[in-house]
Amino acid sequence: MLVHQILRSKANEGVLTLAPGKSVAEAVAFLSDKKVGAVVISEDGRVPLGILSERDIVRELGRRGAECLQDGVHDMMTDKLTTCTPHDSADQVLEMMTTGRFRHLPVMENDEMVGLISIGDVVKARLSELAMEKDALEGMIMGH
């Protein structure tokens, strides 16, 4: 299964982004409201500058306390992004996420962000694919 197939199976509301001038407190409210674990930081919604995850925020809260909520998201975001393309396979993406120890991956095409996939999206797609393979094998065994 390829990334573009995974993106097609998702509810298409586009990639959720926040401007780099927002505060971490605003990002926390945004993540809570949207019920997501990460947000891409972008000026225009097409070019990612970074990504801010719940893990990033919790790490800083544990280290510095609530004062970090006043920081700008640009100060806390991960700015060295790993990305994928629509033509990468689910297995390649899982390898990148596992090796890099992150759960969200911007999907880039022609220097523009066309989607965001999570490890949950990839696992769901792989499980669906495995179920179809299982059904096909059972059908072959049963002579259908």
N, CA, C and O of each residue as an XYZ file, in Angstrom:
576
protein
N       0.844     -1.172      0.000
C       0.000      0.000      0.000
C       0.894      1.241      0.000
O       1.926      1.279      0.670
N       0.484      2.240     -0.753
C       1.254      3.474     -0.889
C       0.618      4.607     -0.091
O      -0.571      4.570      0.227
N       1.429      5.613      0.226
C       0.977      6.742      1.036
C      -0.234      7.427      0.407
O      -1.163      7.792      1.128
N      -0.255      7.613     -0.916
C      -1.403      8.305     -1.523
C      -2.694      7.515     -1.332
O      -3.771      8.109     -1.274
N      -2.609      6.188     -1.232
C      -3.789      5.374     -0.959
C      -4.265      5.563      0.484
O      -5.466      5.585      0.756
N      -3.320      5.696      1.388
C      -3.656      5.941      2.792
C      -4.320      7.309      2.928
O      -5.321      7.447      3.630
N      -3.768      8.316      2.260
C      -4.347      9.660      2.317
C      -5.773      9.664      1.771
O      -6.648     10.341      2.310
N      -5.999      8.908      0.703
C      -7.337      8.849      0.094
C      -8.366      8.258      1.046
O      -9.542      8.618      0.993
N      -7.931      7.357      1.913
C      -8.858      6.696      2.831
C      -9.190      7.555      4.052
O     -10.118      7.233      4.793
N      -8.457      8.628      4.269
C      -8.699      9.507      5.415
C      -9.805     10.501      5.087
O     -10.028     10.843      3.926
N     -10.496     10.960      6.132
C     -11.446     12.061      5.950
C     -10.640     13.271      5.502
O      -9.672     13.645      6.164
N     -11.014     13.875      4.413
C     -10.182     14.916      3.819
C     -10.569     16.306      4.315
O     -11.408     16.977      3.715
N      -9.953     16.729      5.410
C     -10.132     18.089      5.874
C      -8.847     18.887      5.707
O      -8.713     19.984      6.251
N      -7.909     18.334      4.957
C      -6.635     19.006      4.747
C      -5.730     18.819      5.947
O      -6.078     18.138      6.912
N      -4.574     19.431      5.870
C      -3.608     19.338      6.955
C      -3.865     20.475      7.935
O      -3.964     21.638      7.545
N      -3.971     20.123      9.203
C      -4.156     21.140     10.233
C      -2.817     21.820     10.486
O      -1.812     21.157     10.746
N      -2.812     23.144     10.408
C      -1.580     23.895     10.624
C      -1.827     25.050     11.582
O      -2.958     25.500     11.764
N      -0.753     25.513     12.184
C      -0.742     26.715     13.015
C       0.382     27.613     12.531
O       1.412     27.136     12.055
N       0.177     28.907     12.656
C       1.208     29.878     12.285
C       2.325     29.869     13.326
O       2.067     29.621     14.504
N       3.557     30.135     12.909
C       4.691     30.093     13.843
C       4.628     31.152     14.936
O       5.355     31.043     15.923
N       3.803     32.149     14.798
C       3.683     33.189     15.820
C       2.763     32.834     16.972
O       2.665     33.597     17.933
N       2.093     31.710     16.902
C       1.170     31.300     17.972
C       1.947     30.835     19.196
O       3.101     30.417     19.099
N       1.289     30.918     20.351
C       1.923     30.459     21.588
C       1.698     28.966     21.762
O       0.820     28.373     21.136
N       2.508     28.377     22.623
C       2.341     26.962     22.939
C       0.980     26.741     23.598
O       0.339     25.719     23.354
N       0.533     27.675     24.422
C      -0.793     27.562     25.044
C      -1.882     27.515     23.970
O      -2.836     26.748     24.095
N      -1.750     28.322     22.926
C      -2.712     28.278     21.825
C      -2.642     26.942     21.093
O      -3.666     26.410     20.665
N      -1.437     26.403     20.951
C      -1.275     25.106     20.312
C      -1.924     24.000     21.148
O      -2.546     23.092     20.597
N      -1.782     24.075     22.472
C      -2.403     23.093     23.362
C      -3.923     23.131     23.192
O      -4.562     22.084     23.084
N      -4.495     24.317     23.167
C      -5.945     24.455     22.978
C      -6.357     23.896     21.619
O      -7.386     23.230     21.507
N      -5.569     24.159     20.602
C      -5.843     23.677     19.248
C      -5.818     22.149     19.198
O      -6.738     21.530     18.665
N      -4.761     21.538     19.756
C      -4.639     20.078     19.773
C      -5.815     19.452     20.517
O      -6.367     18.444     20.077
N      -6.194     20.047     21.635
C      -7.309     19.542     22.422
C      -8.623     19.661     21.658
O      -9.414     18.718     21.617
N      -8.848     20.815     21.060
C     -10.090     21.062     20.313
C     -10.232     20.121     19.120
O     -11.315     19.599     18.860
N      -9.147     19.911     18.406
C      -9.175     19.082     17.193
C      -8.988     17.592     17.494
O      -9.149     16.748     16.613
N      -8.646     17.280     18.747
C      -8.416     15.888     19.166
C      -7.347     15.211     18.305
O      -7.541     14.106     17.798
N      -6.214     15.905     18.155
C      -5.075     15.387     17.404
C      -3.824     15.446     18.271
O      -3.788     16.153     19.278
N      -2.791     14.692     17.869
C      -1.574     14.603     18.659
C      -0.437     15.480     18.190
O       0.594     15.572     18.857
N      -0.614     16.136     17.032
C       0.452     16.990     16.507
C      -0.150     17.986     15.527
O      -1.214     17.760     14.951
N       0.554     19.084     15.358
C       0.139     20.096     14.389
C       1.368     20.572     13.620
O       2.442     20.767     14.189
N       1.187     20.751     12.334
C       2.261     21.263     11.487
C       2.297     22.782     11.644
O       1.258     23.442     11.635
N       3.496     23.323     11.787
C       3.677     24.770     11.881
C       4.024     25.273     10.485
O       4.998     24.842      9.868
N       3.186     26.207     10.003
C       3.350     26.688      8.628
C       2.748     28.076      8.496
O       1.705     28.377      9.075
N       3.425     28.914      7.724
C       2.902     30.259      7.432
C       1.705     30.196      6.493
O       0.737     30.941      6.651
N       1.782     29.290      5.508
C       0.802     29.305      4.423
C      -0.009     28.017      4.280
O      -0.851     27.923      3.387
N       0.225     27.025      5.140
C      -0.494     25.767      5.049
C       0.042     24.816      3.989
O      -0.472     23.708      3.833
N       1.072     25.238      3.257
C       1.623     24.396      2.187
C       3.080     24.026      2.433
O       3.514     22.936      2.060
N       3.828     24.914      3.051
C       5.247     24.666      3.314
C       5.436     24.504      4.831
O       5.278     25.466      5.584
N       5.770     23.298      5.271
C       5.942     23.086      6.709
C       7.262     23.668      7.204
O       8.316     23.462      6.602
N       7.180     24.394      8.308
C       8.378     24.929      8.957
C       8.827     24.000     10.089
O       9.998     23.972     10.468
N       7.866     23.244     10.613
C       8.139     22.341     11.712
C       6.878     21.616     12.112
O       5.834     21.739     11.470
N       6.994     20.856     13.186
C       5.843     20.138     13.717
C       5.938     20.174     15.237
O       7.025     20.071     15.806
N       4.792     20.320     15.883
C       4.734     20.356     17.341
C       3.792     19.254     17.790
O       2.637     19.194     17.370
N       4.301     18.385     18.649
C       3.502     17.251     19.110
C       3.233     17.360     20.607
O       3.854     18.146     21.323
N       2.286     16.543     21.047
C       2.003     16.460     22.480
C       3.272     16.098     23.245
O       3.523     16.630     24.326
N       4.059     15.205     22.690
C       5.303     14.787     23.354
C       6.255     15.957     23.552
O       6.874     16.083     24.608
N       6.377     16.823     22.533
C       7.243     17.996     22.651
C       6.793     18.867     23.816
O       7.611     19.339     24.605
N       5.486     19.075     23.913
C       4.933     19.949     24.947
C       5.114     19.335     26.329
O       5.541     20.018     27.260
N       4.797     18.063     26.470
C       4.921     17.393     27.766
C       6.378     17.375     28.225
O       6.659     17.559     29.409
N       7.296     17.155     27.297
C       8.721     17.142     27.636
C       9.132     18.492     28.252
O       9.824     18.530     29.269
N       8.704     19.581     27.632
C       9.056     20.909     28.146
C       8.317     21.231     29.441
O       8.886     21.854     30.337
N       7.060     20.813     29.548
C       6.326     21.022     30.805
C       7.048     20.335     31.953
O       7.191     20.906     33.034
N       7.499     19.120     31.723
C       8.224     18.389     32.757
C       9.542     19.029     33.113
O       9.969     18.988     34.267
N      10.187     19.621     32.131
C      11.505     20.232     32.341
C      11.404     21.622     32.959
O      12.156     21.952     33.876
N      10.467     22.444     32.454
C      10.435     23.859     32.836
C       9.167     24.305     33.537
O       9.127     25.398     34.102
N       8.130     23.480     33.512
C       6.870     23.866     34.128
C       6.000     24.680     33.175
O       6.303     24.824     31.990
N       4.912     25.207     33.729
C       3.880     25.878     32.935
C       4.369     27.131     32.217
O       3.721     27.583     31.273
N       5.485     27.696     32.636
C       5.988     28.908     31.963
C       6.256     28.671     30.477
O       6.216     29.612     29.685
N       6.530     27.421     30.094
C       6.807     27.137     28.688
C       5.580     27.337     27.806
O       5.711     27.457     26.588
N       4.396     27.376     28.399
C       3.172     27.584     27.616
C       3.122     28.975     26.986
O       2.381     29.203     26.030
N       3.902     29.889     27.519
C       3.943     31.240     26.961
C       4.904     31.368     25.780
O       4.878     32.364     25.057
N       5.743     30.366     25.592
C       6.680     30.372     24.467
C       5.927     30.334     23.147
O       4.762     29.940     23.095
N       6.600     30.744     22.091
C       6.043     30.594     20.756
C       6.235     29.161     20.273
O       7.191     28.491     20.662
N       5.328     28.698     19.430
C       5.454     27.329     18.925
C       6.758     27.153     18.163
O       7.320     26.058     18.139
N       7.244     28.222     17.540
C       8.501     28.135     16.783
C       9.679     27.799     17.678
O      10.676     27.252     17.206
N       9.581     28.122     18.988
C      10.660     27.816     19.924
C      10.668     26.356     20.351
O      11.709     25.835     20.752
N       9.515     25.687     20.270
C       9.393     24.324     20.780
C       9.238     23.274     19.667
O       9.444     22.085     19.909
N       8.889     23.694     18.488
C       8.614     22.739     17.407
C       9.890     22.011     16.971
O      11.005     22.491     17.175
N       9.694     20.863     16.377
C      10.784     20.146     15.726
C      10.913     20.746     14.336
O       9.976     20.683     13.539
N      12.073     21.330     14.041
C      12.224     22.005     12.745
C      13.043     21.210     11.730
O      13.165     21.613     10.573
N      13.595     20.096     12.159
C      14.293     19.215     11.211
C      13.337     18.078     10.869
O      13.372     17.004     11.471
N      12.489     18.346      9.894
C      11.416     17.419      9.562
C      11.868     16.270      8.684
O      12.658     16.442      7.755
N      11.358     15.113      8.994
C      11.427     13.970      8.092
C      10.098     13.963      7.369
O       9.050     14.120      7.996
N      10.126     13.785      6.065
C       8.896     13.772      5.283
C       8.872     12.535      4.395
O       9.864     11.815      4.276
N       7.732     12.308      3.780
C       7.612     11.232      2.807
C       6.914     11.786      1.569
O       6.514     12.950      1.534
N       6.777     10.939      0.561
C       6.080     11.334     -0.658
C       4.849     10.445     -0.818
O       4.752      9.406     -0.166
N       3.915     10.836     -1.669
C       2.730     10.002     -1.901
C       3.064      8.621     -2.466
O       2.243      7.708     -2.389
N       4.255      8.463     -3.029
C       4.634      7.214     -3.675
C       5.436      6.282     -2.772
O       5.809      5.188     -3.197
N       5.708      6.695     -1.532
C       6.382      5.821     -0.576
C       5.410      4.737     -0.115
O       4.196      4.940     -0.108
N       5.951      3.601      0.264
C       5.110      2.498      0.730
C       4.834      2.630      2.230
O       5.547      3.327      2.952
N       3.793      1.949      2.670
C       3.460      1.924      4.091
C       4.629      1.360      4.900
O       4.922      1.841      5.994
N       5.289      0.342      4.360
C       6.421     -0.243      5.076
C       7.576      0.749      5.211
O       8.220      0.807      6.259
N       7.847      1.537      4.154
C       8.910      2.549      4.233
C       8.578      3.586      5.307
O       9.445      3.986      6.084
N       7.318      4.014      5.342
C       6.885      5.028      6.302
C       6.962      4.489      7.728
O       7.409      5.192      8.634
N       6.528      3.247      7.930
C       6.625      2.651      9.265
C       8.076      2.564      9.722
O       8.375      2.794     10.894
N       8.972      2.234      8.806
C      10.400      2.175      9.134
C      10.916      3.556      9.547
O      11.639      3.678     10.536
N      10.545      4.597      8.789
C      10.975      5.968      9.124
C      10.462      6.374     10.500
O      11.206      6.929     11.309
N       9.187      6.094     10.761
C       8.583      6.481     12.040
C       9.205      5.719     13.207
O       9.463      6.292     14.265
N       9.441      4.440     13.007
C      10.020      3.622     14.072
C      11.455      4.046     14.360
O      11.840      4.206     15.519
N      12.240      4.225     13.312
C      13.636      4.630     13.477
C      13.736      6.025     14.098
O      14.550      6.257     14.991
N      12.908      6.943     13.622
C      12.958      8.317     14.116
C      12.202      8.547     15.409
O      12.322      9.611     16.018
N      11.416      7.553     15.841
C      10.630      7.641     17.074
C       9.654      8.817     17.054
O       9.573      9.594     18.005
N       8.910      8.930     15.942
C       7.844      9.928     15.855
C       6.607      9.290     15.251
O       6.670      8.213     14.657
N       5.477      9.976     15.414
C       4.199      9.376     15.030
C       3.476     10.114     13.914
O       2.411      9.671     13.485
N       4.015     11.214     13.437
C       3.359     11.995     12.389
C       4.370     12.369     11.316
O       5.521     12.693     11.608
N       3.915     12.317     10.062
C       4.828     12.513      8.948
C       4.157     13.354      7.861
O       3.163     12.921      7.276
N       4.686     14.552      7.581
C       4.159     15.339      6.464
C       4.438     14.636      5.135
O       5.500     14.048      4.931
N       3.463     14.712      4.250
C       3.588     14.123      2.916
C       3.834     15.275      1.945
O       3.026     16.197      1.834
N       4.969     15.203      1.244
C       5.382     16.298      0.361
C       5.376     15.867     -1.100
O       5.756     14.745     -1.435
N       4.940     16.777     -1.957
C       5.012     16.564     -3.398
C       5.322     17.908     -4.047
O       4.598     18.883     -3.846
N       6.404     17.955     -4.827
C       6.834     19.202     -5.475
C       7.005     20.335     -4.469
O       6.525     21.446     -4.697
N       7.682     20.063     -3.367
C       7.978     21.048     -2.322
C       6.736     21.626     -1.650
O       6.804     22.696     -1.046
N       5.613     20.938     -1.746
C       4.384     21.388     -1.110
C       3.777     20.245     -0.304
O       3.767     19.095     -0.740
N       3.274     20.583      0.877
C       2.666     19.579      1.731
C       1.277     19.220      1.186
O       0.427     20.089      0.991
N       1.068     17.927      0.948
C      -0.212     17.475      0.401
C      -0.983     16.621      1.405
O      -2.107     16.200      1.129
N      -0.389     16.366      2.559
C      -1.069     15.581      3.571
C      -0.205     15.359      4.786
O       0.961     15.751      4.825
N      -0.793     14.727      5.772
C      -0.094     14.356      7.003
C      -0.629     12.984      7.385
O      -1.841     12.788      7.481
N       0.270     12.041      7.602
C      -0.180     10.728      8.042
C       0.398     10.415      9.412
O       1.510     10.818      9.754
N      -0.388      9.689     10.178
C       0.053      9.273     11.508
C       0.358      7.789     11.482
O      -0.024      7.074     10.556
N       1.050      7.344     12.509
C       1.345      5.924     12.603
C       0.042      5.135     12.689
O      -0.034      4.008     12.200
N      -0.984      5.721     13.307
C      -2.293      5.069     13.368
C      -2.899      4.881     11.990
O      -3.491      3.839     11.710
N      -2.756      5.891     11.116
C      -3.264      5.773      9.742
C      -2.586      4.624      9.017
O      -3.237      3.854      8.310
N      -1.275      4.513      9.195
C      -0.500      3.487      8.487
C      -0.833      2.103      9.033
O      -0.999      1.160      8.260
N      -0.932      1.972     10.343
C      -1.268      0.678     10.936
C      -2.671      0.249     10.501
O      -2.884     -0.914     10.159
N      -3.619      1.173     10.511
C      -4.985      0.861     10.070
C      -4.987      0.367      8.617
O      -5.660     -0.613      8.297
N      -4.243      1.038      7.746
C      -4.173      0.647      6.339
C      -3.532     -0.735      6.186
O      -4.003     -1.562      5.405
N      -2.456     -0.976      6.936
C      -1.776     -2.285      6.856
C      -2.686     -3.402      7.356
O      -2.715     -4.481      6.766
N      -3.433     -3.157      8.444
C      -4.347     -4.169      8.965
C      -5.444     -4.475      7.951
O      -5.826     -5.632      7.778
N      -5.944     -3.455      7.288
C      -6.957     -3.643      6.251
C      -6.392     -4.481      5.105
O      -7.043     -5.395      4.599
N      -5.171     -4.145      4.712
C      -4.508     -4.879      3.636
C      -4.295     -6.344      4.022
O      -4.516     -7.237      3.204
N      -3.872     -6.591      5.247
C      -3.662     -7.963      5.716
C      -4.976     -8.744      5.782
O      -5.008     -9.936      5.476
N      -6.058     -8.073      6.181
C      -7.363     -8.740      6.227
C      -7.802     -9.155      4.825
O      -8.343    -10.246      4.642
N      -7.570     -8.288      3.832
C      -7.929     -8.628      2.453
C      -7.089     -9.802      1.950
O      -7.610    -10.685      1.269
N      -5.799     -9.821      2.275
C      -4.940    -10.931      1.874
C      -5.401    -12.238      2.521
O      -5.431    -13.286      1.876
N      -5.756    -12.161      3.791
C      -6.248    -13.338      4.514
C      -7.508    -13.875      3.844
O      -7.628    -15.077      3.608
N      -8.449    -12.975      3.537
C      -9.694    -13.402      2.885
C      -9.420    -14.030      1.521
O     -10.041    -15.030      1.158
N      -8.495    -13.446      0.769
C      -8.159    -14.000     -0.551
C      -7.541    -15.385     -0.423
O      -7.873    -16.290     -1.189
N      -6.644    -15.551      0.542
C      -6.019    -16.871      0.760
C      -7.042    -17.907      1.208
O      -7.012    -19.049      0.750
N      -7.951    -17.513      2.105
C      -8.993    -18.438      2.537
C      -9.873    -18.829      1.361
O     -10.273    -19.987      1.240
N     -10.175    -17.875      0.500
C     -10.984    -18.151     -0.683
C     -10.293    -19.125     -1.616
O     -10.930    -20.014     -2.180
N      -9.002    -18.960     -1.778
C      -8.245    -19.880     -2.644
C      -8.218    -21.271     -2.042
O      -8.363    -22.257     -2.765
N      -8.035    -21.372     -0.737
C      -7.996    -22.670     -0.064
C      -9.345    -23.377     -0.165
O      -9.412    -24.588     -0.373
N     -10.413    -22.604     -0.014
C     -11.763    -23.172     -0.056
C     -12.225    -23.416     -1.493
O     -13.271    -24.030     -1.707
N     -11.461    -22.945     -2.476
C     -11.811    -23.150     -3.868
C     -12.828    -22.158     -4.418
O     -13.543    -22.466     -5.372
N     -12.895    -20.983     -3.831
C     -13.843    -19.956     -4.297
C     -13.186    -19.014     -5.278
O     -13.832    -18.090     -5.772
